[in-house]
């Protein structure tokens, strides 16, 4: 199962049996709106705090994913999830509602693929028949914790990103029909000394490139193996830096299509999002909604999703620490490609 130094090949081909995505009103105005399961018209979701609204986002996504899989909550053995809030309270409090055995993880915005990789690992090893992986973020709760409350109306530089209000969940099964989790590469922490919390793309880009390079090295493949390679939320600034690093490292990314979830979810021409999107919900809703829908339509046979995360906290920033970053990659194949 271990391939190379930091990758897993899932020989039993765990299946993504079902997914669900729930987003806020701003995301519903973007170009991927048709790929989301639920679009809320109210940012508060009827709750009296942003944190409660974020928890509700994930509860809805999780319950709908389980329902789409034709299962009950009692049939799911484990839920693997996390978020950006202190002590991952959105995921933990949602686990209280779901009453599914719970493994809480923190990978910042890389959590979506970290969770999917671990769910596939558990299922592939016979540790579960069904595992739920998911994550969430909320623009107002994240801005309040990591930057400035939106009510302040503070100015942001062009390098800043806009946190996605959204939650994505996937049910991974030992058997069934649907896209297959083929492999995963677990990233290393990379810190290039950047301290600016308004420049996450630049901080995370080296970690994304490091994990992609490790994936190719461990599996002895190249970019041409995939129809699409997509990073989590580098957005405009990080995406440009990643492309420069691919050239520097001799990685021929021109042999495939390379995109970034942070540049896909919003309409740059109409929506003011600075450099693009970020947040745990970014790669989760784009992957579990738009990208898997493309795969189900036959437009993609193999894709590599590389979710990126900045592992800072308000405390580490206040103490002048630089921003350690990480990226986790998961290879997803269509049922047709997996059978070949």
DAHURA-V772197 format. One record per helix or strand. SS is the DSSP state (H for helix, E for strand). FROM is the first residue (numbers start at 1). TO is the last residue. If there is no record, write none. Layout:
BEGIN
ss->(SS | SS)
from->(FROM | FROM)
to->(TO | TO)
END
This chain:
BEGIN
ss->(E | E | E | H | H | E | H | H | E | H | E | H | E | H | H | E | E | E | E | H | H | E | H | H | E | H | E | H | E | H | E | H)
from->(2 | 7 | 15 | 27 | 33 | 38 | 50 | 73 | 78 | 86 | 102 | 108 | 130 | 139 | 150 | 162 | 166 | 180 | 190 | 200 | 223 | 228 | 235 | 253 | 257 | 261 | 277 | 280 | 302 | 314 | 325 | 335)
to->(3 | 9 | 23 | 29 | 35 | 39 | 68 | 75 | 82 | 98 | 104 | 124 | 137 | 146 | 152 | 163 | 173 | 185 | 190 | 219 | 225 | 231 | 248 | 255 | 260 | 263 | 278 | 296 | 310 | 318 | 333 | 339)
END
